[in-house]
Amino acid sequence: MDIPKLVPQQPLYSTIEIRWFFSSPIEELLNFVKEFSLNKNEPESRTDTYFPMADRPDLGLKVRDNIYEVKQRRDWTLSLPESQPLPGKFEAWDKWSLEKIPEAGNKLTGLSISKKRWLTCLDQAFNVRSNFSNPPQEIQVEYTEIKIEATNYYTFALEISGLHSPEKLLEIARKIPIHPRMTAENCCSYPAFILANVLKK
């Protein structure tokens, strides 16, 4: 799929993200998200349809509420300090929302992923925000229970929008809890996780 031909030249917005996947729940990480959440007990429930592309962990395409969401990993533009404490690697992504992608239904096979997601929205001072901006200019921390083909997984992620300072990124990273099961090996994006754990089984 030729993404440049499908999306506008400029992305809707860009993010810096880091995410981990687990095969069983981690209550400490869930409780961390709930502590900041305005809705502490009720997760958001939905089903997203992903269209994984073989050997393209840098490219994500999914449908949510009849809107196509496209994300493409881009070259890193910030000089991340070596003292970044979180295990794993931050990635930079450009994102677009489109009403339709005519080629998707013909050339790709959809994969339904059901989700129960606890999400909190913070400003860059780590204060809870009561609303989300569009396009995002904030910090999102999430814990999600996902089901893929009758198998449950769990994911914990930090996503930052509108950030241009490596010093601020380091400051935010230091506020995120580190659990022993958060490792560089299980740190990856949704596209990479699907390719490695679903398509290549």
C-alpha positions in Angstrom: 0.0 0.0 0.0 1.4 3.4 -1.1 0.6 5.6 1.9 1.8 8.9 0.3 -0.9 8.5 -2.3 -3.7 7.9 0.2 -3.1 10.6 2.8 -2.7 14.4 2.7 0.8 15.7 2.6 0.7 17.0 6.2 -0.4 14.6 9.0 -3.3 15.5 11.2 -0.9 15.4 14.1 2.2 13.6 15.3 3.0 11.7 18.5 5.9 10.3 20.5 4.9 6.9 21.9 6.2 4.0 24.0 4.1 0.9 24.6 4.5 -2.6 26.2 2.5 -5.8 25.8 1.9 -8.5 28.4 0.3 -11.9 28.4 -1.4 -11.4 31.8 -2.7 -8.4 33.8 -0.5 -6.1 35.8 -2.6 -4.4 38.5 0.1 -1.9 39.5 0.0 -0.3 36.0 -3.8 -0.4 35.9 -4.0 1.3 39.3 -1.5 4.0 38.1 -3.8 4.9 35.2 -6.9 4.8 37.4 -5.3 7.1 39.9 -5.3 9.9 37.3 -8.5 8.9 35.5 -11.7 10.9 35.8 -13.6 7.7 35.4 -11.7 5.3 37.6 -13.7 2.1 37.3 -15.4 2.0 33.9 -13.2 1.3 30.9 -14.0 2.4 27.4 -15.1 -0.7 25.5 -14.9 -0.9 21.7 -13.7 -3.1 18.8 -11.2 -1.8 16.3 -10.4 -3.5 13.0 -6.8 -3.5 12.0 -5.4 -4.2 8.6 -1.9 -5.5 9.2 0.6 -5.3 6.4 3.3 -8.0 6.2 6.8 -6.8 7.0 5.5 -3.3 7.7 5.8 -2.7 11.5 6.2 1.0 10.6 2.7 1.3 9.2 -0.6 1.0 10.9 -4.1 1.1 9.4 -7.3 0.5 11.4 -11.0 1.4 11.3 -12.7 2.9 14.3 -16.3 4.1 14.2 -16.2 4.0 10.4 -13.2 6.3 10.2 -9.9 5.0 8.9 -6.9 5.9 11.1 -3.5 5.7 9.4 -0.2 6.0 11.3 3.3 5.9 9.9 6.5 5.8 11.9 8.8 8.6 11.0 12.5 9.4 11.6 13.3 10.5 15.1 13.8 14.3 15.4 14.6 14.7 19.1 17.9 13.9 20.7 16.7 11.7 23.5 18.9 11.9 26.6 20.8 8.7 27.3 19.4 8.8 30.8 15.9 8.0 29.6 14.7 5.6 32.3 12.0 3.6 30.6 12.9 0.2 29.2 12.4 0.1 25.5 12.4 2.7 22.7 10.3 5.8 22.1 8.9 6.0 18.5 7.7 9.0 16.6 4.5 8.6 14.5 2.5 10.7 12.0 -1.2 10.2 12.0 -4.1 10.8 9.6 -7.9 10.2 9.8 -9.7 9.5 6.6 -13.3 8.8 5.8 -12.4 5.9 3.5 -9.5 4.1 1.8 -10.9 2.4 -1.2 -8.0 0.0 -1.6 -8.2 -1.3 1.9 -11.2 -3.6 1.6 -9.8 -5.2 -1.6 -6.2 -5.8 -0.7 -6.1 -6.3 3.0 -7.7 -8.6 5.5 -9.1 -7.1 8.6 -8.3 -8.3 12.1 -10.9 -7.5 14.9 -9.4 -6.5 18.2 -11.8 -5.9 21.1 -10.5 -3.5 23.8 -11.3 -2.4 27.3 -9.3 0.7 27.8 -8.6 2.9 30.9 -7.2 6.2 29.6 -6.1 9.4 31.3 -5.4 12.7 29.7 -2.7 15.0 31.3 -1.1 18.3 30.5 2.7 18.5 30.3 2.8 19.4 34.0 1.1 16.0 34.6 -2.1 17.6 35.8 -5.3 15.8 34.9 -7.3 17.3 32.0 -11.0 17.1 31.9 -11.2 17.1 28.1 -9.1 16.0 25.1 -8.0 18.5 22.5 -8.3 17.9 18.7 -5.7 17.6 17.4 -4.1 16.4 20.6 -1.6 18.6 22.5 -1.3 16.5 25.7 -0.1 13.4 27.4 -2.2 10.2 27.3 -1.4 7.2 29.6 -3.4 4.1 28.9 -3.9 0.5 30.2 -5.9 -1.8 27.9 -7.1 -5.3 28.0 -7.3 -6.6 24.4 -8.6 -9.8 22.8 -7.3 -11.1 19.6 -8.8 -14.4 18.2 -9.9 -15.5 21.7 -6.5 -14.7 23.3 -6.2 -11.9 25.9 -3.3 -9.5 26.1 -2.6 -6.4 28.1 -0.9 -3.2 27.0 0.4 -0.1 28.8 1.4 3.0 26.9 2.5 6.6 27.1 1.6 8.8 24.1 2.7 12.5 23.9 1.5 15.1 21.4 2.8 18.6 20.8 6.2 18.0 22.3 9.4 19.6 21.0 11.8 19.4 23.9 13.9 16.3 24.8 14.2 17.7 28.3 10.5 17.7 28.7 10.3 14.2 27.3 12.8 13.0 29.9 10.8 14.8 32.6 7.6 13.0 31.6 9.3 9.6 31.2 10.5 9.8 34.8 6.9 10.1 36.1 5.9 6.7 34.5 6.2 3.7 36.8 8.5 0.9 35.8 7.3 -2.7 36.4 9.8 -5.6 36.2 7.7 -7.0 33.3 8.2 -3.8 31.3 11.2 -4.8 29.2 12.8 -3.7 25.9 11.8 -7.1 24.5 8.0 -6.5 24.9 8.1 -2.9 24.0 6.6 -2.2 20.6 3.8 -0.6 18.6 0.4 -2.3 17.7 1.5 -2.9 14.1 4.7 -4.6 15.3 2.9 -6.6 17.9 0.3 -7.9 15.5 2.9 -8.9 13.0 5.0 -10.7 15.5 2.3 -12.4 17.7 -0.6 -13.0 15.4 0.4 -13.1 11.7 3.6 -15.2 12.3 2.1 -17.8 14.7 
